Amino acid sequence: MQPIGNRLTALPAEIGNLDQLQEIYLTSNQLTELLVKLERLTGLRKLVVAANSFSYGETGGTQKTVSQTES
């Protein structure tokens, strides 16, 4: 039997309260968007969201790199 993987479809709004959080690994879930509240995580240094259901622009895709200066 193969592992089913993670099943997160959304992040809780309360995640924005974890201001000391430094790393989040959300690989292989079913997320379609990230909360804007993540910008409140001022201690965050690493965010891994590969293999989710994100779509960007007309080309689609599952991966995007976001720099600290991007708004």
Summary of the structure (lengths in Angstrom):
residues: 71
radius of gyration: 13.0
end to end distance: 42.5
largest distance: 43.6
contacts: 131
relative contact order: 0.23
helix: 14%
strand: 8%
